[in-house]
Amino acid sequence: MKSNNHVRLVVALSVAALLAVFLLYTSVAGNATPSLSPSQLRGHTGVVTLAGVALGPARGNAHDTPLRFRMRDISGRGAAVAVSYRGEVPDLFKVGRHVLLRGRLRGTTFVAQPDSLVTKCPSRYVAKKGSGTGGTAR
Protein backbone atom coordinates (compact mmCIF):
# COMPACT_ATOMS: atom_id res chain seq x y z
CA MET A 1 0.00 0.00 0.00
CA LYS A 2 2.87 2.40 0.81
CA SER A 3 4.51 1.88 -2.60
CA ASN A 4 1.19 2.67 -4.35
CA ASN A 5 0.99 6.01 -2.49
CA HIS A 6 4.63 6.67 -3.31
CA VAL A 7 3.97 6.16 -7.05
CA ARG A 8 0.96 8.49 -6.93
CA LEU A 9 3.03 11.16 -5.21
CA VAL A 10 5.84 10.90 -7.77
CA VAL A 11 3.36 11.09 -10.68
CA ALA A 12 1.52 14.05 -9.15
CA LEU A 13 4.76 15.95 -8.50
CA SER A 14 6.01 15.20 -12.02
CA VAL A 15 2.81 16.52 -13.57
CA ALA A 16 2.95 19.64 -11.37
CA ALA A 17 6.58 20.28 -12.34
CA LEU A 18 5.75 19.87 -16.04
CA LEU A 19 2.85 22.32 -15.77
CA ALA A 20 5.04 24.82 -13.93
CA VAL A 21 7.71 24.67 -16.65
CA PHE A 22 5.06 25.07 -19.38
CA LEU A 23 3.48 28.06 -17.60
CA LEU A 24 6.87 29.72 -17.17
CA TYR A 25 7.75 29.18 -20.83
CA THR A 26 4.47 30.58 -22.17
CA SER A 27 4.60 33.63 -19.90
CA VAL A 28 8.21 34.50 -20.72
CA ALA A 29 8.80 33.36 -24.29
CA GLY A 30 5.61 31.92 -25.71
CA ASN A 31 3.78 35.00 -27.00
CA ALA A 32 6.30 37.69 -26.21
CA THR A 33 6.12 40.78 -28.37
CA PRO A 34 9.30 42.86 -28.18
CA SER A 35 8.87 46.48 -27.18
CA LEU A 36 11.08 48.80 -29.23
CA SER A 37 11.70 52.50 -29.68
CA PRO A 38 11.73 53.99 -33.19
CA SER A 39 15.55 54.06 -33.24
CA GLN A 40 15.64 50.29 -32.57
CA LEU A 41 13.06 49.43 -35.25
CA ARG A 42 15.28 49.46 -38.35
CA GLY A 43 15.83 46.00 -39.78
CA HIS A 44 13.49 44.33 -37.29
CA THR A 45 10.93 41.92 -38.73
CA GLY A 46 7.75 40.66 -37.13
CA VAL A 47 5.18 42.23 -34.86
CA VAL A 48 6.50 44.61 -32.19
CA THR A 49 5.18 47.16 -29.74
CA LEU A 50 6.53 50.58 -30.68
CA ALA A 51 6.89 53.19 -27.93
CA GLY A 52 7.72 56.81 -28.59
CA VAL A 53 6.52 60.40 -28.93
CA ALA A 54 4.03 61.40 -31.62
CA LEU A 55 5.35 64.09 -33.97
CA GLY A 56 3.23 66.21 -36.28
CA PRO A 57 1.58 67.01 -38.38
CA ALA A 58 -0.95 64.21 -37.90
CA ARG A 59 -3.06 63.69 -41.02
CA GLY A 60 -6.09 61.50 -41.67
CA ASN A 61 -8.95 60.44 -39.46
CA ALA A 62 -7.98 56.76 -38.86
CA HIS A 63 -11.28 55.50 -40.29
CA ASP A 64 -11.75 56.66 -43.91
CA THR A 65 -8.05 57.37 -44.37
CA PRO A 66 -5.18 56.14 -42.21
CA LEU A 67 -3.96 58.47 -39.47
CA ARG A 68 -0.40 59.32 -40.47
CA PHE A 69 2.19 60.86 -38.19
CA ARG A 70 5.81 60.35 -37.20
CA MET A 71 7.27 58.95 -33.99
CA ARG A 72 10.59 59.56 -32.28
CA ASP A 73 12.22 58.00 -29.22
CA ILE A 74 10.90 59.34 -25.91
CA SER A 75 14.43 60.59 -25.18
CA GLY A 76 14.30 62.70 -28.37
CA ARG A 77 17.28 60.88 -29.90
CA GLY A 78 17.35 58.81 -33.05
CA ALA A 79 15.58 59.09 -36.36
CA ALA A 80 11.81 59.43 -36.55
CA VAL A 81 9.69 56.76 -38.23
CA ALA A 82 6.51 57.27 -40.26
CA VAL A 83 3.40 55.62 -38.78
CA SER A 84 0.17 54.56 -40.46
CA TYR A 85 -2.75 53.71 -38.15
CA ARG A 86 -6.43 52.82 -38.54
CA GLY A 87 -8.94 52.43 -35.74
CA GLU A 88 -10.13 54.27 -32.67
CA VAL A 89 -8.02 57.26 -31.68
CA PRO A 90 -7.88 57.90 -27.92
CA ASP A 91 -9.11 61.31 -26.76
CA LEU A 92 -5.68 62.05 -25.27
CA PHE A 93 -3.87 61.55 -28.59
CA LYS A 94 -2.05 64.64 -29.81
CA VAL A 95 1.36 65.64 -31.08
CA GLY A 96 3.92 65.48 -28.27
CA ARG A 97 2.23 62.66 -26.34
CA HIS A 98 3.85 59.36 -25.51
CA VAL A 99 2.18 56.62 -27.55
CA LEU A 100 2.32 52.85 -27.85
CA LEU A 101 1.39 50.96 -31.02
CA ARG A 102 1.51 47.33 -32.02
CA GLY A 103 2.40 46.48 -35.63
CA ARG A 104 5.27 45.90 -38.03
CA LEU A 105 7.67 47.85 -40.21
CA ARG A 106 6.79 47.72 -43.91
CA GLY A 107 9.45 49.48 -45.93
CA THR A 108 10.04 52.76 -44.12
CA THR A 109 6.57 53.00 -42.54
CA PHE A 110 5.41 51.37 -39.32
CA VAL A 111 1.96 49.94 -40.07
CA ALA A 112 0.05 49.63 -36.81
CA GLN A 113 -2.55 46.98 -36.10
CA PRO A 114 -6.10 48.36 -35.96
CA ASP A 115 -7.18 49.69 -32.56
CA SER A 116 -3.71 49.24 -31.02
CA LEU A 117 -2.98 52.94 -30.30
CA VAL A 118 -2.55 53.75 -26.60
CA THR A 119 -1.57 57.19 -25.34
CA LYS A 120 0.17 58.12 -22.14
CA CYS A 121 0.06 61.53 -20.60
CA PRO A 122 3.59 62.24 -19.31
CA SER A 123 2.33 64.86 -16.84
CA ARG A 124 0.53 62.12 -14.89
CA TYR A 125 3.86 60.48 -14.08
CA VAL A 126 5.80 63.59 -13.05
CA ALA A 127 5.69 64.84 -9.48
CA LYS A 128 3.95 68.17 -8.97
CA LYS A 129 6.17 71.12 -8.08
CA GLY A 130 6.49 71.57 -4.36
CA SER A 131 5.37 68.02 -3.56
CA GLY A 132 8.78 67.18 -2.11
CA THR A 133 9.15 63.91 -3.98
CA GLY A 134 12.09 65.17 -6.03
CA GLY A 135 11.48 63.20 -9.20
CA THR A 136 8.95 61.16 -11.01
CA ALA A 137 6.01 59.60 -9.28
CA ARG A 138 5.33 55.97 -10.04
C-alpha positions as protocol buffer text, in pm:
chain_id: "A"
residue {
  index: 1
  type: MET
  ca { x: 0 y: 0 z: 0 }
}
residue {
  index: 2
  type: LYS
  ca { x: 287 y: 240 z: 81 }
}
residue {
  index: 3
  type: SER
  ca { x: 451 y: 188 z: -260 }
}
residue {
  index: 4
  type: ASN
  ca { x: 119 y: 267 z: -435 }
}
residue {
  index: 5
  type: ASN
  ca { x: 99 y: 601 z: -249 }
}
residue {
  index: 6
  type: HIS
  ca { x: 463 y: 667 z: -331 }
}
residue {
  index: 7
  type: VAL
  ca { x: 397 y: 616 z: -705 }
}
residue {
  index: 8
  type: ARG
  ca { x: 96 y: 849 z: -693 }
}
residue {
  index: 9
  type: LEU
  ca { x: 303 y: 1116 z: -521 }
}
residue {
  index: 10
  type: VAL
  ca { x: 584 y: 1090 z: -777 }
}
residue {
  index: 11
  type: VAL
  ca { x: 336 y: 1109 z: -1068 }
}
residue {
  index: 12
  type: ALA
  ca { x: 152 y: 1405 z: -915 }
}
residue {
  index: 13
  type: LEU
  ca { x: 476 y: 1595 z: -850 }
}
residue {
  index: 14
  type: SER
  ca { x: 601 y: 1520 z: -1202 }
}
residue {
  index: 15
  type: VAL
  ca { x: 281 y: 1652 z: -1357 }
}
residue {
  index: 16
  type: ALA
  ca { x: 295 y: 1964 z: -1137 }
}
residue {
  index: 17
  type: ALA
  ca { x: 658 y: 2028 z: -1234 }
}
residue {
  index: 18
  type: LEU
  ca { x: 575 y: 1987 z: -1604 }
}
residue {
  index: 19
  type: LEU
  ca { x: 285 y: 2232 z: -1577 }
}
residue {
  index: 20
  type: ALA
  ca { x: 504 y: 2482 z: -1393 }
}
residue {
  index: 21
  type: VAL
  ca { x: 771 y: 2467 z: -1665 }
}
residue {
  index: 22
  type: PHE
  ca { x: 506 y: 2507 z: -1938 }
}
residue {
  index: 23
  type: LEU
  ca { x: 348 y: 2806 z: -1760 }
}
residue {
  index: 24
  type: LEU
  ca { x: 687 y: 2972 z: -1717 }
}
residue {
  index: 25
  type: TYR
  ca { x: 775 y: 2918 z: -2083 }
}
residue {
  index: 26
  type: THR
  ca { x: 447 y: 3058 z: -2217 }
}
residue {
  index: 27
  type: SER
  ca { x: 460 y: 3363 z: -1990 }
}
residue {
  index: 28
  type: VAL
  ca { x: 821 y: 3450 z: -2072 }
}
residue {
  index: 29
  type: ALA
  ca { x: 880 y: 3336 z: -2429 }
}
residue {
  index: 30
  type: GLY
  ca { x: 561 y: 3192 z: -2571 }
}
residue {
  index: 31
  type: ASN
  ca { x: 378 y: 3500 z: -2700 }
}
residue {
  index: 32
  type: ALA
  ca { x: 630 y: 3769 z: -2621 }
}
residue {
  index: 33
  type: THR
  ca { x: 612 y: 4078 z: -2837 }
}
residue {
  index: 34
  type: PRO
  ca { x: 930 y: 4286 z: -2818 }
}
residue {
  index: 35
  type: SER
  ca { x: 887 y: 4648 z: -2718 }
}
residue {
  index: 36
  type: LEU
  ca { x: 1108 y: 4880 z: -2923 }
}
residue {
  index: 37
  type: SER
  ca { x: 1170 y: 5250 z: -2968 }
}
residue {
  index: 38
  type: PRO
  ca { x: 1173 y: 5399 z: -3319 }
}
residue {
  index: 39
  type: SER
  ca { x: 1555 y: 5406 z: -3324 }
}
residue {
  index: 40
  type: GLN
  ca { x: 1564 y: 5029 z: -3257 }
}
residue {
  index: 41
  type: LEU
  ca { x: 1306 y: 4943 z: -3525 }
}
residue {
  index: 42
  type: ARG
  ca { x: 1528 y: 4946 z: -3835 }
}
residue {
  index: 43
  type: GLY
  ca { x: 1583 y: 4600 z: -3978 }
}
residue {
  index: 44
  type: HIS
  ca { x: 1349 y: 4433 z: -3729 }
}
residue {
  index: 45
  type: THR
  ca { x: 1093 y: 4192 z: -3873 }
}
residue {
  index: 46
  type: GLY
  ca { x: 775 y: 4066 z: -3713 }
}
residue {
  index: 47
  type: VAL
  ca { x: 518 y: 4223 z: -3486 }
}
residue {
  index: 48
  type: VAL
  ca { x: 650 y: 4461 z: -3219 }
}
residue {
  index: 49
  type: THR
  ca { x: 518 y: 4716 z: -2974 }
}
residue {
  index: 50
  type: LEU
  ca { x: 653 y: 5058 z: -3068 }
}
residue {
  index: 51
  type: ALA
  ca { x: 689 y: 5319 z: -2793 }
}
residue {
  index: 52
  type: GLY
  ca { x: 772 y: 5681 z: -2859 }
}
residue {
  index: 53
  type: VAL
  ca { x: 652 y: 6040 z: -2893 }
}
residue {
  index: 54
  type: ALA
  ca { x: 403 y: 6140 z: -3162 }
}
residue {
  index: 55
  type: LEU
  ca { x: 535 y: 6409 z: -3397 }
}
residue {
  index: 56
  type: GLY
  ca { x: 323 y: 6621 z: -3628 }
}
residue {
  index: 57
  type: PRO
  ca { x: 158 y: 6701 z: -3838 }
}
residue {
  index: 58
  type: ALA
  ca { x: -95 y: 6421 z: -3790 }
}
residue {
  index: 59
  type: ARG
  ca { x: -306 y: 6369 z: -4102 }
}
residue {
  index: 60
  type: GLY
  ca { x: -609 y: 6150 z: -4167 }
}
residue {
  index: 61
  type: ASN
  ca { x: -895 y: 6044 z: -3946 }
}
residue {
  index: 62
  type: ALA
  ca { x: -798 y: 5676 z: -3886 }
}
residue {
  index: 63
  type: HIS
  ca { x: -1128 y: 5550 z: -4029 }
}
residue {
  index: 64
  type: ASP
  ca { x: -1175 y: 5666 z: -4391 }
}
residue {
  index: 65
  type: THR
  ca { x: -805 y: 5737 z: -4437 }
}
residue {
  index: 66
  type: PRO
  ca { x: -518 y: 5614 z: -4221 }
}
residue {
  index: 67
  type: LEU
  ca { x: -396 y: 5847 z: -3947 }
}
residue {
  index: 68
  type: ARG
  ca { x: -40 y: 5932 z: -4047 }
}
residue {
  index: 69
  type: PHE
  ca { x: 219 y: 6086 z: -3819 }
}
residue {
  index: 70
  type: ARG
  ca { x: 581 y: 6035 z: -3720 }
}
residue {
  index: 71
  type: MET
  ca { x: 727 y: 5895 z: -3399 }
}
residue {
  index: 72
  type: ARG
  ca { x: 1059 y: 5956 z: -3228 }
}
residue {
  index: 73
  type: ASP
  ca { x: 1222 y: 5800 z: -2922 }
}
residue {
  index: 74
  type: ILE
  ca { x: 1090 y: 5934 z: -2591 }
}
residue {
  index: 75
  type: SER
  ca { x: 1443 y: 6059 z: -2518 }
}
residue {
  index: 76
  type: GLY
  ca { x: 1430 y: 6270 z: -2837 }
}
residue {
  index: 77
  type: ARG
  ca { x: 1728 y: 6088 z: -2990 }
}
residue {
  index: 78
  type: GLY
  ca { x: 1735 y: 5881 z: -3305 }
}
residue {
  index: 79
  type: ALA
  ca { x: 1558 y: 5909 z: -3636 }
}
residue {
  index: 80
  type: ALA
  ca { x: 1181 y: 5943 z: -3655 }
}
residue {
  index: 81
  type: VAL
  ca { x: 969 y: 5676 z: -3823 }
}
residue {
  index: 82
  type: ALA
  ca { x: 651 y: 5727 z: -4026 }
}
residue {
  index: 83
  type: VAL
  ca { x: 340 y: 5562 z: -3878 }
}
residue {
  index: 84
  type: SER
  ca { x: 17 y: 5456 z: -4046 }
}
residue {
  index: 85
  type: TYR
  ca { x: -275 y: 5371 z: -3815 }
}
residue {
  index: 86
  type: ARG
  ca { x: -643 y: 5282 z: -3854 }
}
residue {
  index: 87
  type: GLY
  ca { x: -894 y: 5243 z: -3574 }
}
residue {
  index: 88
  type: GLU
  ca { x: -1013 y: 5427 z: -3267 }
}
residue {
  index: 89
  type: VAL
  ca { x: -802 y: 5726 z: -3168 }
}
residue {
  index: 90
  type: PRO
  ca { x: -788 y: 5790 z: -2792 }
}
residue {
  index: 91
  type: ASP
  ca { x: -911 y: 6131 z: -2676 }
}
residue {
  index: 92
  type: LEU
  ca { x: -568 y: 6205 z: -2527 }
}
residue {
  index: 93
  type: PHE
  ca { x: -387 y: 6155 z: -2859 }
}
residue {
  index: 94
  type: LYS
  ca { x: -205 y: 6464 z: -2981 }
}
residue {
  index: 95
  type: VAL
  ca { x: 136 y: 6564 z: -3108 }
}
residue {
  index: 96
  type: GLY
  ca { x: 392 y: 6548 z: -2827 }
}
residue {
  index: 97
  type: ARG
  ca { x: 223 y: 6266 z: -2634 }
}
residue {
  index: 98
  type: HIS
  ca { x: 385 y: 5936 z: -2551 }
}
residue {
  index: 99
  type: VAL
  ca { x: 218 y: 5662 z: -2755 }
}
residue {
  index: 100
  type: LEU
  ca { x: 232 y: 5285 z: -2785 }
}
residue {
  index: 101
  type: LEU
  ca { x: 139 y: 5096 z: -3102 }
}
residue {
  index: 102
  type: ARG
  ca { x: 151 y: 4733 z: -3202 }
}
residue {
  index: 103
  type: GLY
  ca { x: 240 y: 4648 z: -3563 }
}
residue {
  index: 104
  type: ARG
  ca { x: 527 y: 4590 z: -3803 }
}
residue {
  index: 105
  type: LEU
  ca { x: 767 y: 4785 z: -4021 }
}
residue {
  index: 106
  type: ARG
  ca { x: 679 y: 4772 z: -4391 }
}
residue {
  index: 107
  type: GLY
  ca { x: 945 y: 4948 z: -4593 }
}
residue {
  index: 108
  type: THR
  ca { x: 1004 y: 5276 z: -4412 }
}
residue {
  index: 109
  type: THR
  ca { x: 657 y: 5300 z: -4254 }
}
residue {
  index: 110
  type: PHE
  ca { x: 541 y: 5137 z: -3932 }
}
residue {
  index: 111
  type: VAL
  ca { x: 196 y: 4994 z: -4007 }
}
residue {
  index: 112
  type: ALA
  ca { x: 5 y: 4963 z: -3681 }
}
residue {
  index: 113
  type: GLN
  ca { x: -255 y: 4698 z: -3610 }
}
residue {
  index: 114
  type: PRO
  ca { x: -610 y: 4836 z: -3596 }
}
residue {
  index: 115
  type: ASP
  ca { x: -718 y: 4969 z: -3256 }
}
residue {
  index: 116
  type: SER
  ca { x: -371 y: 4924 z: -3102 }
}
residue {
  index: 117
  type: LEU
  ca { x: -298 y: 5294 z: -3030 }
}
residue {
  index: 118
  type: VAL
  ca { x: -255 y: 5375 z: -2660 }
}
residue {
  index: 119
  type: THR
  ca { x: -157 y: 5719 z: -2534 }
}
residue {
  index: 120
  type: LYS
  ca { x: 17 y: 5812 z: -2214 }
}
residue {
  index: 121
  type: CYS
  ca { x: 6 y: 6153 z: -2060 }
}
residue {
  index: 122
  type: PRO
  ca { x: 359 y: 6224 z: -1931 }
}
residue {
  index: 123
  type: SER
  ca { x: 233 y: 6486 z: -1684 }
}
residue {
  index: 124
  type: ARG
  ca { x: 53 y: 6212 z: -1489 }
}
residue {
  index: 125
  type: TYR
  ca { x: 386 y: 6048 z: -1408 }
}
residue {
  index: 126
  type: VAL
  ca { x: 580 y: 6359 z: -1305 }
}
residue {
  index: 127
  type: ALA
  ca { x: 569 y: 6484 z: -948 }
}
residue {
  index: 128
  type: LYS
  ca { x: 395 y: 6817 z: -897 }
}
residue {
  index: 129
  type: LYS
  ca { x: 617 y: 7112 z: -808 }
}
residue {
  index: 130
  type: GLY
  ca { x: 649 y: 7157 z: -436 }
}
residue {
  index: 131
  type: SER
  ca { x: 537 y: 6802 z: -356 }
}
residue {
  index: 132
  type: GLY
  ca { x: 878 y: 6718 z: -211 }
}
residue {
  index: 133
  type: THR
  ca { x: 915 y: 6391 z: -398 }
}
residue {
  index: 134
  type: GLY
  ca { x: 1209 y: 6517 z: -603 }
}
residue {
  index: 135
  type: GLY
  ca { x: 1148 y: 6320 z: -920 }
}
residue {
  index: 136
  type: THR
  ca { x: 895 y: 6116 z: -1101 }
}
residue {
  index: 137
  type: ALA
  ca { x: 601 y: 5960 z: -928 }
}
residue {
  index: 138
  type: ARG
  ca { x: 533 y: 5597 z: -1004 }
}
